[in-house]
Amino acid sequence: VRIGSRAPGVTGPCSEVRRSREVAPPARAAPRGKCAGVVSCVDGGRHTMNGSPGGSLGKLIDGRFRLVRLAARGGTADVFEAEDRVAGGRVAVKILREVEGDWRERFGLEAEALSQLSHPAIVRFVAHGVVAEGLPYLATEWLEGETLRERLRRGKVPEGESLALLAWICDGLAVAHDRGLIHRDIKPGNIVLTSDPAAPARLIDFGLIRRRSAPARTLG
């Protein structure tokens, strides 16, 4: 049963929300710190990379990012955990595999958009460029935590926590909307929960983003 309601204290692009009362999915242990912030985990983040067009373990990207392990494989790109040899620490490096059609253009728009957005509710941009094989890459902060999708599999999120999380993500979306950028893929799997009470979640995966003035297109 869905009950339409306005969340108290929530304004802007997400002022109208719907709360749903549904049976919680079966609980299972939450994988923490493996590959949060990417599309789909590969063997719990333990997969050894072989034969990817743009990346292999140990490879140095742009003299800065050394690929440590394959964290995820999506439909058109691979995401690696990497060492940032300039700034230190870890980053997520996404390398495009699919170069047919509009995918390269979309990947470029994702990188451009993230480079323009600065808000603690949005995954932080680090760098973007092209690997030696001519395929584009995008580096963002590495996130420790679990997605909201994983959290929901363990049980319901209390109403107060849900509304606070909604307001937080909407703040980030408002920044994107002010720049004319539409995410178009808001879902629990694209929200990563963190242990930082000041910034409890990050919105990730801007791969379907488009500018407000741009016509919608369908990929074949």
LUMROVO-780584 format. One record per residue (C-alpha): x, y, z; residue in three letters. Coordinates in steps of 0.02 Angstrom, whole numbers, plus 50000, padded with zeros to 5 digits. Layout:
N
XYZALA/...
***
This chain:
220
500005000050000VAL/500735016849951ARG/500245032350048ILE/500635049149970GLY/501355061550095SER/502495076450109ARG/504065073150209ALA/504275085950348PRO/505735097650317GLY/506015091450139VAL/505885104450003THR/506465107049825GLY/506515093549691PRO/505995079649811CYS/504685088249917SER/503335075949863GLU/503795058349919VAL/502895042049937ARG/503125030450082ARG/502815012150048SER/502414998550172ARG/503074982650100GLU/503704966050162VAL/505564967750188ALA/506624956350078PRO/507584942150162PRO/509014948650267ALA/510794944150225ARG/512484949650282ALA/513014966450212ALA/514644966550114PRO/515594981650179ARG/517084989950100GLY/517154978449948LYS/516524988049799CYS/515275000749861ALA/514975014349735GLY/514985003449580VAL/513674994549478VAL/513894976249523SER/515174966849626CYS/516234953349544VAL/516604938349657ASP/516504949449810GLY/517854960649737GLY/519124946449731ARG/519074943349543HIS/520734943849450THR/520664954449295MET/521184946149132ASN/520954952348955GLY/520054968848984SER/520354980648837PRO/520814995548946GLY/521434988849111GLY/522434975149193SER/523004973049371LEU/524574982949410GLY/524334994349261LYS/524745012849290LEU/523455024949219ILE/524075042349170ASP/525605039749280GLY/524485041549432ARG/523235027549463PHE/523875009749489ARG/522494996749467LEU/522404985349618VAL/520884974349585ARG/519324973149482LEU/517904978749594ALA/516454977749472ALA/515964974349293ARG/514484983349218GLY/513694981749048GLY/514874994148965THR/516284997649089ALA/517444989849218ASP/517754997849387VAL/519404995249476PHE/520014999349649GLU/521615009049622ALA/523015017649717GLU/523185036349689ASP/525075038649680ARG/524925057649677VAL/523655061849813ALA/523795045449907GLY/522385034049961GLY/521195023849856ARG/520055028649712VAL/518805020049599ALA/519335020049416VAL/517975016549290LYS/518585011649115ILE/517385010948969LEU/517344994548872ARG/515924998148752GLU/516355011248621VAL/514925008248500GLU/513495020548479GLY/513305034648604ASP/514195026548751TRP/515805036548734ARG/514825052748725GLU/513805047948878ARG/515375043148972PHE/516125060048931GLY/514565068948994LEU/514635059049157GLU/516445064249185ALA/516105082349139GLU/514575083149253ALA/515465075749404LEU/516925087649378SER/515695102149396GLN/514755095549548LEU/515365098049725SER/514235092149864HIS/514525079450004PRO/512985069649947ALA/513765066749775ILE/515255055249744VAL/516815065949728ARG/517655067949559PHE/519545065049553VAL/520085064649371ALA/519655058649197HIS/520605055149038GLY/521035041648912VAL/522035025648939VAL/523395020048818ALA/522145009448720GLU/521125024948682GLY/519705020848801LEU/519075034348921PRO/519205032549110TYR/518445041449259LEU/519205041749433ALA/518135045549586THR/518325043649773GLU/518315025849840TRP/516835023349957LEU/516835011750107GLU/515105005850153GLY/513584997450079GLU/512255002949958THR/510505006850016LEU/509954991649917ARG/511064980550023GLU/510454989050181ARG/508634985950135LEU/508994967550110ARG/509414966650294ARG/507764974450347GLY/506734990250348LYS/507545007150376VAL/506685016950517PRO/505535030750454GLU/506525044950533GLY/508155038650460GLU/507325036350290SER/506675054150286LEU/508355061250341ALA/509215051250204LEU/507945057250076LEU/508215075350124ALA/510105072950113TRP/510075065349939ILE/508845078749881CYS/510075092149935ASP/511355084349818GLY/510095082749677LEU/509625101049697ALA/511435105849662VAL/511415095349503ALA/509725102249450HIS/510345120049475ASP/511655116149344ARG/510365108749227GLY/510945090749256LEU/509685076549276ILE/510335060349354HIS/508915049249285ARG/509425033649382ASP/508975036549564ILE/508795019749650LYS/509405011149810PRO/510855003049718GLY/511535020249672ASN/511545027049849ILE/513035022149956VAL/512855023450144LEU/514395029250240THR/514915029350422SER/515115048250422ASP/513645056150518PRO/513995072950435ALA/513855065350261ALA/512845049350281PRO/512685044550098ALA/513355047649923ARG/512425047349758LEU/513415037749627ILE/513345031849447ASP/512935046749337PHE/513065036049180GLY/511305040449119LEU/511425058949157ILE/510845071749031ARG/510675090449024ARG/508945097549051ARG/508945105748879SER/509515090148789ALA/508215078848706PRO/507985061548780ALA/508765047648677ARG/508605028848683THR/510105017748657LEU/509855003148542GLY/
***
